[in-house]
Amino acid sequence: MQYSDMITILVNQRKKLKITQEELSDLIGCDRTLITKWERQQAIPNVMNFMSWSNALQKEIQIKEIRQTNTSREESRLYELQCE
């Protein structure tokens, strides 16, 4: 599933539940402007924020780590996300 498809699912679910971005930000514990950026695809939430976002909207997201790379300075992980 494409990232943009998952965002569409989560935005539609938020609207279906009649939850404002402000209410969602309170549920997740982040700033409302961050929700706006996520929904407009101007920023990408980290895995934990994605899980919090989907849980707050009663949507299940399955996360599967598909690649991990190690460099001398940091560890990088690539995830595949599925929204149901």
mmCIF file of the N, C-alpha and C atoms, coordinates in Angstrom:
data_MODEL
# 
_entry.id   MODEL 
# 
loop_
_atom_site.group_PDB 
_atom_site.id 
_atom_site.type_symbol 
_atom_site.label_atom_id 
_atom_site.label_alt_id 
_atom_site.label_comp_id 
_atom_site.label_asym_id 
_atom_site.label_entity_id 
_atom_site.label_seq_id 
_atom_site.pdbx_PDB_ins_code 
_atom_site.Cartn_x 
_atom_site.Cartn_y 
_atom_site.Cartn_z 
_atom_site.occupancy 
_atom_site.B_iso_or_equiv 
_atom_site.pdbx_formal_charge 
_atom_site.auth_seq_id 
_atom_site.auth_comp_id 
_atom_site.auth_asym_id 
_atom_site.auth_atom_id 
_atom_site.pdbx_PDB_model_num 
ATOM 1   N N  . MET A 1 1  ? 0.849   -1.178 0.000  1.00 0.00 ? 1  MET A N  1 
ATOM 2   C CA . MET A 1 1  ? 0.000   0.000  0.000  1.00 0.00 ? 1  MET A CA 1 
ATOM 3   C C  . MET A 1 1  ? 0.891   1.237  0.000  1.00 0.00 ? 1  MET A C  1 
ATOM 4   N N  . GLN A 1 2  ? 0.526   2.179  -0.816 1.00 0.00 ? 2  GLN A N  1 
ATOM 5   C CA . GLN A 1 2  ? 1.274   3.435  -0.910 1.00 0.00 ? 2  GLN A CA 1 
ATOM 6   C C  . GLN A 1 2  ? 1.006   4.319  0.314  1.00 0.00 ? 2  GLN A C  1 
ATOM 7   N N  . TYR A 1 3  ? 2.016   5.088  0.667  1.00 0.00 ? 3  TYR A N  1 
ATOM 8   C CA . TYR A 1 3  ? 1.890   6.011  1.794  1.00 0.00 ? 3  TYR A CA 1 
ATOM 9   C C  . TYR A 1 3  ? 0.689   6.941  1.608  1.00 0.00 ? 3  TYR A C  1 
ATOM 10  N N  . SER A 1 4  ? 0.516   7.486  0.413  1.00 0.00 ? 4  SER A N  1 
ATOM 11  C CA . SER A 1 4  ? -0.585  8.422  0.165  1.00 0.00 ? 4  SER A CA 1 
ATOM 12  C C  . SER A 1 4  ? -1.948  7.753  0.362  1.00 0.00 ? 4  SER A C  1 
ATOM 13  N N  . ASP A 1 5  ? -2.049  6.467  0.044  1.00 0.00 ? 5  ASP A N  1 
ATOM 14  C CA . ASP A 1 5  ? -3.299  5.734  0.257  1.00 0.00 ? 5  ASP A CA 1 
ATOM 15  C C  . ASP A 1 5  ? -3.607  5.593  1.747  1.00 0.00 ? 5  ASP A C  1 
ATOM 16  N N  . MET A 1 6  ? -2.568  5.337  2.522  1.00 0.00 ? 6  MET A N  1 
ATOM 17  C CA . MET A 1 6  ? -2.759  5.209  3.971  1.00 0.00 ? 6  MET A CA 1 
ATOM 18  C C  . MET A 1 6  ? -3.195  6.533  4.579  1.00 0.00 ? 6  MET A C  1 
ATOM 19  N N  . ILE A 1 7  ? -2.600  7.610  4.118  1.00 0.00 ? 7  ILE A N  1 
ATOM 20  C CA . ILE A 1 7  ? -2.980  8.925  4.624  1.00 0.00 ? 7  ILE A CA 1 
ATOM 21  C C  . ILE A 1 7  ? -4.442  9.191  4.310  1.00 0.00 ? 7  ILE A C  1 
ATOM 22  N N  . THR A 1 8  ? -4.858  8.876  3.090  1.00 0.00 ? 8  THR A N  1 
ATOM 23  C CA . THR A 1 8  ? -6.257  9.072  2.689  1.00 0.00 ? 8  THR A CA 1 
ATOM 24  C C  . THR A 1 8  ? -7.190  8.278  3.594  1.00 0.00 ? 8  THR A C  1 
ATOM 25  N N  . ILE A 1 9  ? -6.829  7.043  3.900  1.00 0.00 ? 9  ILE A N  1 
ATOM 26  C CA . ILE A 1 9  ? -7.640  6.214  4.789  1.00 0.00 ? 9  ILE A CA 1 
ATOM 27  C C  . ILE A 1 9  ? -7.757  6.858  6.169  1.00 0.00 ? 9  ILE A C  1 
ATOM 28  N N  . LEU A 1 10 ? -6.627  7.338  6.700  1.00 0.00 ? 10 LEU A N  1 
ATOM 29  C CA . LEU A 1 10 ? -6.647  7.934  8.048  1.00 0.00 ? 10 LEU A CA 1 
ATOM 30  C C  . LEU A 1 10 ? -7.400  9.265  8.067  1.00 0.00 ? 10 LEU A C  1 
ATOM 31  N N  . VAL A 1 11 ? -7.250  10.070 7.040  1.00 0.00 ? 11 VAL A N  1 
ATOM 32  C CA . VAL A 1 11 ? -7.987  11.341 6.974  1.00 0.00 ? 11 VAL A CA 1 
ATOM 33  C C  . VAL A 1 11 ? -9.481  11.061 6.878  1.00 0.00 ? 11 VAL A C  1 
ATOM 34  N N  . ASN A 1 12 ? -9.868  10.122 6.025  1.00 0.00 ? 12 ASN A N  1 
ATOM 35  C CA . ASN A 1 12 ? -11.288 9.782  5.888  1.00 0.00 ? 12 ASN A CA 1 
ATOM 36  C C  . ASN A 1 12 ? -11.858 9.222  7.190  1.00 0.00 ? 12 ASN A C  1 
ATOM 37  N N  . GLN A 1 13 ? -11.064 8.422  7.882  1.00 0.00 ? 13 GLN A N  1 
ATOM 38  C CA . GLN A 1 13 ? -11.518 7.861  9.164  1.00 0.00 ? 13 GLN A CA 1 
ATOM 39  C C  . GLN A 1 13 ? -11.699 8.969  10.204 1.00 0.00 ? 13 GLN A C  1 
ATOM 40  N N  . ARG A 1 14 ? -10.774 9.912  10.237 1.00 0.00 ? 14 ARG A N  1 
ATOM 41  C CA . ARG A 1 14 ? -10.902 11.037 11.193 1.00 0.00 ? 14 ARG A CA 1 
ATOM 42  C C  . ARG A 1 14 ? -12.190 11.798 10.922 1.00 0.00 ? 14 ARG A C  1 
ATOM 43  N N  . LYS A 1 15 ? -12.460 12.067 9.667  1.00 0.00 ? 15 LYS A N  1 
ATOM 44  C CA . LYS A 1 15 ? -13.680 12.798 9.308  1.00 0.00 ? 15 LYS A CA 1 
ATOM 45  C C  . LYS A 1 15 ? -14.933 11.974 9.594  1.00 0.00 ? 15 LYS A C  1 
ATOM 46  N N  . LYS A 1 16 ? -14.860 10.673 9.338  1.00 0.00 ? 16 LYS A N  1 
ATOM 47  C CA . LYS A 1 16 ? -15.986 9.782  9.618  1.00 0.00 ? 16 LYS A CA 1 
ATOM 48  C C  . LYS A 1 16 ? -16.331 9.788  11.114 1.00 0.00 ? 16 LYS A C  1 
ATOM 49  N N  . LEU A 1 17 ? -15.289 9.802  11.950 1.00 0.00 ? 17 LEU A N  1 
ATOM 50  C CA . LEU A 1 17 ? -15.480 9.824  13.404 1.00 0.00 ? 17 LEU A CA 1 
ATOM 51  C C  . LEU A 1 17 ? -15.782 11.227 13.939 1.00 0.00 ? 17 LEU A C  1 
ATOM 52  N N  . LYS A 1 18 ? -15.748 12.216 13.037 1.00 0.00 ? 18 LYS A N  1 
ATOM 53  C CA . LYS A 1 18 ? -16.006 13.616 13.396 1.00 0.00 ? 18 LYS A CA 1 
ATOM 54  C C  . LYS A 1 18 ? -15.045 14.115 14.473 1.00 0.00 ? 18 LYS A C  1 
ATOM 55  N N  . ILE A 1 19 ? -13.778 13.771 14.256 1.00 0.00 ? 19 ILE A N  1 
ATOM 56  C CA . ILE A 1 19 ? -12.708 14.216 15.147 1.00 0.00 ? 19 ILE A CA 1 
ATOM 57  C C  . ILE A 1 19 ? -11.952 15.327 14.437 1.00 0.00 ? 19 ILE A C  1 
ATOM 58  N N  . THR A 1 20 ? -11.785 16.449 15.099 1.00 0.00 ? 20 THR A N  1 
ATOM 59  C CA . THR A 1 20 ? -11.020 17.544 14.507 1.00 0.00 ? 20 THR A CA 1 
ATOM 60  C C  . THR A 1 20 ? -9.530  17.249 14.613 1.00 0.00 ? 20 THR A C  1 
ATOM 61  N N  . GLN A 1 21 ? -8.736  17.990 13.855 1.00 0.00 ? 21 GLN A N  1 
ATOM 62  C CA . GLN A 1 21 ? -7.286  17.846 13.960 1.00 0.00 ? 21 GLN A CA 1 
ATOM 63  C C  . GLN A 1 21 ? -6.818  18.205 15.367 1.00 0.00 ? 21 GLN A C  1 
ATOM 64  N N  . GLU A 1 22 ? -7.454  19.195 15.956 1.00 0.00 ? 22 GLU A N  1 
ATOM 65  C CA . GLU A 1 22 ? -7.107  19.610 17.327 1.00 0.00 ? 22 GLU A CA 1 
ATOM 66  C C  . GLU A 1 22 ? -7.381  18.469 18.314 1.00 0.00 ? 22 GLU A C  1 
ATOM 67  N N  . GLU A 1 23 ? -8.531  17.835 18.188 1.00 0.00 ? 23 GLU A N  1 
ATOM 68  C CA . GLU A 1 23 ? -8.871  16.711 19.073 1.00 0.00 ? 23 GLU A CA 1 
ATOM 69  C C  . GLU A 1 23 ? -7.914  15.541 18.848 1.00 0.00 ? 23 GLU A C  1 
ATOM 70  N N  . LEU A 1 24 ? -7.588  15.279 17.596 1.00 0.00 ? 24 LEU A N  1 
ATOM 71  C CA . LEU A 1 24 ? -6.654  14.202 17.286 1.00 0.00 ? 24 LEU A CA 1 
ATOM 72  C C  . LEU A 1 24 ? -5.275  14.494 17.877 1.00 0.00 ? 24 LEU A C  1 
ATOM 73  N N  . SER A 1 25 ? -4.844  15.731 17.774 1.00 0.00 ? 25 SER A N  1 
ATOM 74  C CA . SER A 1 25 ? -3.529  16.084 18.331 1.00 0.00 ? 25 SER A CA 1 
ATOM 75  C C  . SER A 1 25 ? -3.512  15.889 19.845 1.00 0.00 ? 25 SER A C  1 
ATOM 76  N N  . ASP A 1 26 ? -4.626  16.169 20.510 1.00 0.00 ? 26 ASP A N  1 
ATOM 77  C CA . ASP A 1 26 ? -4.717  15.931 21.953 1.00 0.00 ? 26 ASP A CA 1 
ATOM 78  C C  . ASP A 1 26 ? -4.651  14.440 22.268 1.00 0.00 ? 26 ASP A C  1 
ATOM 79  N N  . LEU A 1 27 ? -5.326  13.628 21.457 1.00 0.00 ? 27 LEU A N  1 
ATOM 80  C CA . LEU A 1 27 ? -5.315  12.177 21.661 1.00 0.00 ? 27 LEU A CA 1 
ATOM 81  C C  . LEU A 1 27 ? -3.919  11.586 21.470 1.00 0.00 ? 27 LEU A C  1 
ATOM 82  N N  . ILE A 1 28 ? -3.203  12.094 20.486 1.00 0.00 ? 28 ILE A N  1 
ATOM 83  C CA . ILE A 1 28 ? -1.879  11.576 20.162 1.00 0.00 ? 28 ILE A CA 1 
ATOM 84  C C  . ILE A 1 28 ? -0.804  12.194 21.051 1.00 0.00 ? 28 ILE A C  1 
ATOM 85  N N  . GLY A 1 29 ? -1.015  13.445 21.435 1.00 0.00 ? 29 GLY A N  1 
ATOM 86  C CA . GLY A 1 29 ? -0.021  14.139 22.239 1.00 0.00 ? 29 GLY A CA 1 
ATOM 87  C C  . GLY A 1 29 ? 1.000   14.872 21.391 1.00 0.00 ? 29 GLY A C  1 
ATOM 88  N N  . CYS A 1 30 ? 0.523   15.472 20.303 1.00 0.00 ? 30 CYS A N  1 
ATOM 89  C CA . CYS A 1 30 ? 1.416   16.257 19.452 1.00 0.00 ? 30 CYS A CA 1 
ATOM 90  C C  . CYS A 1 30 ? 0.711   17.558 19.070 1.00 0.00 ? 30 CYS A C  1 
ATOM 91  N N  . ASP A 1 31 ? 1.417   18.422 18.400 1.00 0.00 ? 31 ASP A N  1 
ATOM 92  C CA . ASP A 1 31 ? 0.872   19.708 17.991 1.00 0.00 ? 31 ASP A CA 1 
ATOM 93  C C  . ASP A 1 31 ? -0.079  19.545 16.803 1.00 0.00 ? 31 ASP A C  1 
ATOM 94  N N  . ARG A 1 32 ? -1.134  20.341 16.765 1.00 0.00 ? 32 ARG A N  1 
ATOM 95  C CA . ARG A 1 32 ? -2.120  20.277 15.684 1.00 0.00 ? 32 ARG A CA 1 
ATOM 96  C C  . ARG A 1 32 ? -1.480  20.536 14.332 1.00 0.00 ? 32 ARG A C  1 
ATOM 97  N N  . THR A 1 33 ? -0.517  21.429 14.286 1.00 0.00 ? 33 THR A N  1 
ATOM 98  C CA . THR A 1 33 ? 0.113   21.742 13.002 1.00 0.00 ? 33 THR A CA 1 
ATOM 99  C C  . THR A 1 33 ? 0.835   20.522 12.422 1.00 0.00 ? 33 THR A C  1 
ATOM 100 N N  . LEU A 1 34 ? 1.291   19.633 13.293 1.00 0.00 ? 34 LEU A N  1 
ATOM 101 C CA . LEU A 1 34 ? 1.929   18.409 12.824 1.00 0.00 ? 34 LEU A CA 1 
ATOM 102 C C  . LEU A 1 34 ? 0.901   17.501 12.148 1.00 0.00 ? 34 LEU A C  1 
ATOM 103 N N  . ILE A 1 35 ? -0.294  17.418 12.700 1.00 0.00 ? 35 ILE A N  1 
ATOM 104 C CA . ILE A 1 35 ? -1.374  16.640 12.082 1.00 0.00 ? 35 ILE A CA 1 
ATOM 105 C C  . ILE A 1 35 ? -1.662  17.196 10.684 1.00 0.00 ? 35 ILE A C  1 
ATOM 106 N N  . THR A 1 36 ? -1.748  18.511 10.591 1.00 0.00 ? 36 THR A N  1 
ATOM 107 C CA . THR A 1 36 ? -1.993  19.153 9.296  1.00 0.00 ? 36 THR A CA 1 
ATOM 108 C C  . THR A 1 36 ? -0.911  18.778 8.292  1.00 0.00 ? 36 THR A C  1 
ATOM 109 N N  . LYS A 1 37 ? 0.344   18.823 8.713  1.00 0.00 ? 37 LYS A N  1 
ATOM 110 C CA . LYS A 1 37 ? 1.453   18.486 7.818  1.00 0.00 ? 37 LYS A CA 1 
ATOM 111 C C  . LYS A 1 37 ? 1.391   17.023 7.396  1.00 0.00 ? 37 LYS A C  1 
ATOM 112 N N  . TRP A 1 38 ? 1.045   16.137 8.316  1.00 0.00 ? 38 TRP A N  1 
ATOM 113 C CA . TRP A 1 38 ? 0.920   14.724 7.967  1.00 0.00 ? 38 TRP A CA 1 
ATOM 114 C C  . TRP A 1 38 ? -0.182  14.529 6.936  1.00 0.00 ? 38 TRP A C  1 
ATOM 115 N N  . GLU A 1 39 ? -1.334  15.149 7.207  1.00 0.00 ? 39 GLU A N  1 
ATOM 116 C CA . GLU A 1 39 ? -2.485  14.957 6.315  1.00 0.00 ? 39 GLU A CA 1 
ATOM 117 C C  . GLU A 1 39 ? -2.247  15.563 4.935  1.00 0.00 ? 39 GLU A C  1 
ATOM 118 N N  . ARG A 1 40 ? -1.467  16.613 4.860  1.00 0.00 ? 40 ARG A N  1 
ATOM 119 C CA . ARG A 1 40 ? -1.143  17.230 3.564  1.00 0.00 ? 40 ARG A CA 1 
ATOM 120 C C  . ARG A 1 40 ? 0.096   16.612 2.933  1.00 0.00 ? 40 ARG A C  1 
ATOM 121 N N  . GLN A 1 41 ? 0.656   15.619 3.616  1.00 0.00 ? 41 GLN A N  1 
ATOM 122 C CA . GLN A 1 41 ? 1.858   14.923 3.172  1.00 0.00 ? 41 GLN A CA 1 
ATOM 123 C C  . GLN A 1 41 ? 3.050   15.859 3.025  1.00 0.00 ? 41 GLN A C  1 
ATOM 124 N N  . GLN A 1 42 ? 3.114   16.835 3.915  1.00 0.00 ? 42 GLN A N  1 
ATOM 125 C CA . GLN A 1 42 ? 4.246   17.754 3.953  1.00 0.00 ? 42 GLN A CA 1 
ATOM 126 C C  . GLN A 1 42 ? 5.296   17.280 4.954  1.00 0.00 ? 42 GLN A C  1 
ATOM 127 N N  . ALA A 1 43 ? 4.916   16.283 5.752  1.00 0.00 ? 43 ALA A N  1 
ATOM 128 C CA . ALA A 1 43 ? 5.826   15.671 6.721  1.00 0.00 ? 43 ALA A CA 1 
ATOM 129 C C  . ALA A 1 43 ? 5.401   14.212 6.876  1.00 0.00 ? 43 ALA A C  1 
ATOM 130 N N  . ILE A 1 44 ? 6.341   13.387 7.238  1.00 0.00 ? 44 ILE A N  1 
ATOM 131 C CA . ILE A 1 44 ? 6.067   11.966 7.415  1.00 0.00 ? 44 ILE A CA 1 
ATOM 132 C C  . ILE A 1 44 ? 6.241   11.623 8.893  1.00 0.00 ? 44 ILE A C  1 
ATOM 133 N N  . PRO A 1 45 ? 5.195   11.050 9.511  1.00 0.00 ? 45 PRO A N  1 
ATOM 134 C CA . PRO A 1 45 ? 5.333   10.690 10.921 1.00 0.00 ? 45 PRO A CA 1 
ATOM 135 C C  . PRO A 1 45 ? 6.282   9.509  11.099 1.00 0.00 ? 45 PRO A C  1 
ATOM 136 N N  . ASN A 1 46 ? 6.957   9.477  12.243 1.00 0.00 ? 46 ASN A N  1 
ATOM 137 C CA . ASN A 1 46 ? 7.777   8.304  12.525 1.00 0.00 ? 46 ASN A CA 1 
ATOM 138 C C  . ASN A 1 46 ? 6.848   7.131  12.844 1.00 0.00 ? 46 ASN A C  1 
ATOM 139 N N  . VAL A 1 47 ? 7.400   5.961  12.990 1.00 0.00 ? 47 VAL A N  1 
ATOM 140 C CA . VAL A 1 47 ? 6.587   4.759  13.172 1.00 0.00 ? 47 VAL A CA 1 
ATOM 141 C C  . VAL A 1 47 ? 5.708   4.853  14.419 1.00 0.00 ? 47 VAL A C  1 
ATOM 142 N N  . MET A 1 48 ? 6.257   5.339  15.503 1.00 0.00 ? 48 MET A N  1 
ATOM 143 C CA . MET A 1 48 ? 5.475   5.437  16.746 1.00 0.00 ? 48 MET A CA 1 
ATOM 144 C C  . MET A 1 48 ? 4.314   6.424  16.587 1.00 0.00 ? 48 MET A C  1 
ATOM 145 N N  . ASN A 1 49 ? 4.559   7.554  15.940 1.00 0.00 ? 49 ASN A N  1 
ATOM 146 C CA . ASN A 1 49 ? 3.480   8.518  15.709 1.00 0.00 ? 49 ASN A CA 1 
ATOM 147 C C  . ASN A 1 49 ? 2.429   7.945  14.767 1.00 0.00 ? 49 ASN A C  1 
ATOM 148 N N  . PHE A 1 50 ? 2.865   7.183  13.772 1.00 0.00 ? 50 PHE A N  1 
ATOM 149 C CA . PHE A 1 50 ? 1.920   6.557  12.855 1.00 0.00 ? 50 PHE A CA 1 
ATOM 150 C C  . PHE A 1 50 ? 1.024   5.591  13.620 1.00 0.00 ? 50 PHE A C  1 
ATOM 151 N N  . MET A 1 51 ? 1.607   4.821  14.516 1.00 0.00 ? 51 MET A N  1 
ATOM 152 C CA . MET A 1 51 ? 0.822   3.885  15.326 1.00 0.00 ? 51 MET A CA 1 
ATOM 153 C C  . MET A 1 51 ? -0.157  4.637  16.234 1.00 0.00 ? 51 MET A C  1 
ATOM 154 N N  . SER A 1 52 ? 0.302   5.697  16.865 1.00 0.00 ? 52 SER A N  1 
ATOM 155 C CA . SER A 1 52 ? -0.575  6.495  17.732 1.00 0.00 ? 52 SER A CA 1 
ATOM 156 C C  . SER A 1 52 ? -1.720  7.089  16.933 1.00 0.00 ? 52 SER A C  1 
ATOM 157 N N  . TRP A 1 53 ? -1.411  7.590  15.753 1.00 0.00 ? 53 TRP A N  1 
ATOM 158 C CA . TRP A 1 53 ? -2.402  8.197  14.873 1.00 0.00 ? 53 TRP A CA 1 
ATOM 159 C C  . TRP A 1 53 ? -3.467  7.176  14.494 1.00 0.00 ? 53 TRP A C  1 
ATOM 160 N N  . SER A 1 54 ? -3.036  6.016  14.044 1.00 0.00 ? 54 SER A N  1 
ATOM 161 C CA . SER A 1 54 ? -3.999  4.993  13.621 1.00 0.00 ? 54 SER A CA 1 
ATOM 162 C C  . SER A 1 54 ? -4.801  4.451  14.799 1.00 0.00 ? 54 SER A C  1 
ATOM 163 N N  . ASN A 1 55 ? -4.156  4.259  15.949 1.00 0.00 ? 55 ASN A N  1 
ATOM 164 C CA . ASN A 1 55 ? -4.872  3.774  17.137 1.00 0.00 ? 55 ASN A CA 1 
ATOM 165 C C  . ASN A 1 55 ? -5.934  4.761  17.592 1.00 0.00 ? 55 ASN A C  1 
ATOM 166 N N  . ALA A 1 56 ? -5.607  6.040  17.554 1.00 0.00 ? 56 ALA A N  1 
ATOM 167 C CA . ALA A 1 56 ? -6.571  7.064  17.965 1.00 0.00 ? 56 ALA A CA 1 
ATOM 168 C C  . ALA A 1 56 ? -7.801  7.060  17.060 1.00 0.00 ? 56 ALA A C  1 
ATOM 169 N N  . LEU A 1 57 ? -7.613  6.636  15.810 1.00 0.00 ? 57 LEU A N  1 
ATOM 170 C CA . LEU A 1 57 ? -8.712  6.608  14.844 1.00 0.00 ? 57 LEU A CA 1 
ATOM 171 C C  . LEU A 1 57 ? -9.307  5.208  14.683 1.00 0.00 ? 57 LEU A C  1 
ATOM 172 N N  . GLN A 1 58 ? -8.894  4.292  15.555 1.00 0.00 ? 58 GLN A N  1 
ATOM 173 C CA . GLN A 1 58 ? -9.426  2.931  15.565 1.00 0.00 ? 58 GLN A CA 1 
ATOM 174 C C  . GLN A 1 58 ? -9.173  2.204  14.243 1.00 0.00 ? 58 GLN A C  1 
ATOM 175 N N  . LYS A 1 59 ? -8.006  2.458  13.673 1.00 0.00 ? 59 LYS A N  1 
ATOM 176 C CA . LYS A 1 59 ? -7.569  1.779  12.458 1.00 0.00 ? 59 LYS A CA 1 
ATOM 177 C C  . LYS A 1 59 ? -6.322  0.976  12.791 1.00 0.00 ? 59 LYS A C  1 
ATOM 178 N N  . GLU A 1 60 ? -6.265  -0.234 12.280 1.00 0.00 ? 60 GLU A N  1 
ATOM 179 C CA . GLU A 1 60 ? -5.113  -1.083 12.534 1.00 0.00 ? 60 GLU A CA 1 
ATOM 180 C C  . GLU A 1 60 ? -4.072  -0.891 11.442 1.00 0.00 ? 60 GLU A C  1 
ATOM 181 N N  . ILE A 1 61 ? -2.836  -0.716 11.875 1.00 0.00 ? 61 ILE A N  1 
ATOM 182 C CA . ILE A 1 61 ? -1.714  -0.632 10.934 1.00 0.00 ? 61 ILE A CA 1 
ATOM 183 C C  . ILE A 1 61 ? -0.744  -1.740 11.294 1.00 0.00 ? 61 ILE A C  1 
ATOM 184 N N  . GLN A 1 62 ? -0.371  -2.489 10.298 1.00 0.00 ? 62 GLN A N  1 
ATOM 185 C CA . GLN A 1 62 ? 0.632   -3.523 10.482 1.00 0.00 ? 62 GLN A CA 1 
ATOM 186 C C  . GLN A 1 62 ? 1.959   -2.980 9.973  1.00 0.00 ? 62 GLN A C  1 
ATOM 187 N N  . ILE A 1 63 ? 2.976   -3.155 10.794 1.00 0.00 ? 63 ILE A N  1 
ATOM 188 C CA . ILE A 1 63 ? 4.303   -2.644 10.438 1.00 0.00 ? 63 ILE A CA 1 
ATOM 189 C C  . ILE A 1 63 ? 5.256   -3.822 10.320 1.00 0.00 ? 63 ILE A C  1 
ATOM 190 N N  . LYS A 1 64 ? 5.953   -3.854 9.218  1.00 0.00 ? 64 LYS A N  1 
ATOM 191 C CA . LYS A 1 64 ? 6.919   -4.917 8.976  1.00 0.00 ? 64 LYS A CA 1 
ATOM 192 C C  . LYS A 1 64 ? 8.239   -4.269 8.587  1.00 0.00 ? 64 LYS A C  1 
ATOM 193 N N  . GLU A 1 65 ? 9.266   -4.587 9.331  1.00 0.00 ? 65 GLU A N  1 
ATOM 194 C CA . GLU A 1 65 ? 10.590  -4.070 8.992  1.00 0.00 ? 65 GLU A CA 1 
ATOM 195 C C  . GLU A 1 65 ? 11.106  -4.849 7.798  1.00 0.00 ? 65 GLU A C  1 
ATOM 196 N N  . ILE A 1 66 ? 11.462  -4.130 6.738  1.00 0.00 ? 66 ILE A N  1 
ATOM 197 C CA . ILE A 1 66 ? 11.913  -4.817 5.540  1.00 0.00 ? 66 ILE A CA 1 
ATOM 198 C C  . ILE A 1 66 ? 13.408  -4.642 5.265  1.00 0.00 ? 66 ILE A C  1 
ATOM 199 N N  . ARG A 1 67 ? 14.018  -3.668 5.918  1.00 0.00 ? 67 ARG A N  1 
ATOM 200 C CA . ARG A 1 67 ? 15.454  -3.506 5.706  1.00 0.00 ? 67 ARG A CA 1 
ATOM 201 C C  . ARG A 1 67 ? 16.042  -2.684 6.850  1.00 0.00 ? 67 ARG A C  1 
ATOM 202 N N  . GLN A 1 68 ? 17.216  -3.065 7.250  1.00 0.00 ? 68 GLN A N  1 
ATOM 203 C CA . GLN A 1 68 ? 17.945  -2.308 8.264  1.00 0.00 ? 68 GLN A CA 1 
ATOM 204 C C  . GLN A 1 68 ? 19.365  -2.143 7.778  1.00 0.00 ? 68 GLN A C  1 
ATOM 205 N N  . THR A 1 69 ? 19.848  -0.923 7.840  1.00 0.00 ? 69 THR A N  1 
ATOM 206 C CA . THR A 1 69 ? 21.237  -0.666 7.471  1.00 0.00 ? 69 THR A CA 1 
ATOM 207 C C  . THR A 1 69 ? 21.942  0.001  8.634  1.00 0.00 ? 69 THR A C  1 
ATOM 208 N N  . ASN A 1 70 ? 23.176  -0.315 8.784  1.00 0.00 ? 70 ASN A N  1 
ATOM 209 C CA . ASN A 1 70 ? 23.984  0.288  9.844  1.00 0.00 ? 70 ASN A CA 1 
ATOM 210 C C  . ASN A 1 70 ? 25.117  1.080  9.214  1.00 0.00 ? 70 ASN A C  1 
ATOM 211 N N  . THR A 1 71 ? 25.276  2.288  9.675  1.00 0.00 ? 71 THR A N  1 
ATOM 212 C CA . THR A 1 71 ? 26.426  3.085  9.291  1.00 0.00 ? 71 THR A CA 1 
ATOM 213 C C  . THR A 1 71 ? 27.211  3.365  10.550 1.00 0.00 ? 71 THR A C  1 
ATOM 214 N N  . SER A 1 72 ? 28.344  3.976  10.409 1.00 0.00 ? 72 SER A N  1 
ATOM 215 C CA . SER A 1 72 ? 29.163  4.257  11.584 1.00 0.00 ? 72 SER A CA 1 
ATOM 216 C C  . SER A 1 72 ? 28.505  5.257  12.522 1.00 0.00 ? 72 SER A C  1 
ATOM 217 N N  . ARG A 1 73 ? 27.576  6.069  12.007 1.00 0.00 ? 73 ARG A N  1 
ATOM 218 C CA . ARG A 1 73 ? 26.968  7.107  12.846 1.00 0.00 ? 73 ARG A CA 1 
ATOM 219 C C  . ARG A 1 73 ? 25.558  6.790  13.307 1.00 0.00 ? 73 ARG A C  1 
ATOM 220 N N  . GLU A 1 74 ? 24.792  6.109  12.482 1.00 0.00 ? 74 GLU A N  1 
ATOM 221 C CA . GLU A 1 74 ? 23.408  5.877  12.864 1.00 0.00 ? 74 GLU A CA 1 
ATOM 222 C C  . GLU A 1 74 ? 22.865  4.612  12.230 1.00 0.00 ? 74 GLU A C  1 
ATOM 223 N N  . GLU A 1 75 ? 21.739  4.178  12.760 1.00 0.00 ? 75 GLU A N  1 
ATOM 224 C CA . GLU A 1 75 ? 21.057  3.006  12.248 1.00 0.00 ? 75 GLU A CA 1 
ATOM 225 C C  . GLU A 1 75 ? 19.831  3.477  11.473 1.00 0.00 ? 75 GLU A C  1 
ATOM 226 N N  . SER A 1 76 ? 19.594  2.899  10.336 1.00 0.00 ? 76 SER A N  1 
ATOM 227 C CA . SER A 1 76 ? 18.462  3.286  9.512  1.00 0.00 ? 76 SER A CA 1 
ATOM 228 C C  . SER A 1 76 ? 17.585  2.065  9.279  1.00 0.00 ? 76 SER A C  1 
ATOM 229 N N  . ARG A 1 77 ? 16.282  2.264  9.392  1.00 0.00 ? 77 ARG A N  1 
ATOM 230 C CA . ARG A 1 77 ? 15.343  1.171  9.184  1.00 0.00 ? 77 ARG A CA 1 
ATOM 231 C C  . ARG A 1 77 ? 14.309  1.582  8.158  1.00 0.00 ? 77 ARG A C  1 
ATOM 232 N N  . LEU A 1 78 ? 13.912  0.642  7.331  1.00 0.00 ? 78 LEU A N  1 
ATOM 233 C CA . LEU A 1 78 ? 12.874  0.865  6.347  1.00 0.00 ? 78 LEU A CA 1 
ATOM 234 C C  . LEU A 1 78 ? 11.700  -0.033 6.702  1.00 0.00 ? 78 LEU A C  1 
ATOM 235 N N  . TYR A 1 79 ? 10.521  0.545  6.753  1.00 0.00 ? 79 TYR A N  1 
ATOM 236 C CA . TYR A 1 79 ? 9.346   -0.203 7.153  1.00 0.00 ? 79 TYR A CA 1 
ATOM 237 C C  . TYR A 1 79 ? 8.316   -0.237 6.031  1.00 0.00 ? 79 TYR A C  1 
ATOM 238 N N  . GLU A 1 80 ? 7.555   -1.301 6.020  1.00 0.00 ? 80 GLU A N  1 
ATOM 239 C CA . GLU A 1 80 ? 6.405   -1.410 5.140  1.00 0.00 ? 80 GLU A CA 1 
ATOM 240 C C  . GLU A 1 80 ? 5.180   -1.299 6.034  1.00 0.00 ? 80 GLU A C  1 
ATOM 241 N N  . LEU A 1 81 ? 4.237   -0.438 5.680  1.00 0.00 ? 81 LEU A N  1 
ATOM 242 C CA . LEU A 1 81 ? 3.052   -0.231 6.497  1.00 0.00 ? 81 LEU A CA 1 
ATOM 243 C C  . LEU A 1 81 ? 1.819   -0.683 5.729  1.00 0.00 ? 81 LEU A C  1 
ATOM 244 N N  . GLN A 1 82 ? 0.914   -1.336 6.439  1.00 0.00 ? 82 GLN A N  1 
ATOM 245 C CA . GLN A 1 82 ? -0.356  -1.771 5.863  1.00 0.00 ? 82 GLN A CA 1 
ATOM 246 C C  . GLN A 1 82 ? -1.467  -1.249 6.763  1.00 0.00 ? 82 GLN A C  1 
ATOM 247 N N  . CYS A 1 83 ? -2.447  -0.610 6.176  1.00 0.00 ? 83 CYS A N  1 
ATOM 248 C CA . CYS A 1 83 ? -3.566  -0.064 6.932  1.00 0.00 ? 83 CYS A CA 1 
ATOM 249 C C  . CYS A 1 83 ? -4.815  -0.855 6.582  1.00 0.00 ? 83 CYS A C  1 
ATOM 250 N N  . GLU A 1 84 ? -5.526  -1.281 7.612  1.00 0.00 ? 84 GLU A N  1 
ATOM 251 C CA . GLU A 1 84 ? -6.744  -2.059 7.386  1.00 0.00 ? 84 GLU A CA 1 
ATOM 252 C C  . GLU A 1 84 ? -7.947  -1.362 7.971  1.00 0.00 ? 84 GLU A C  1 
# 
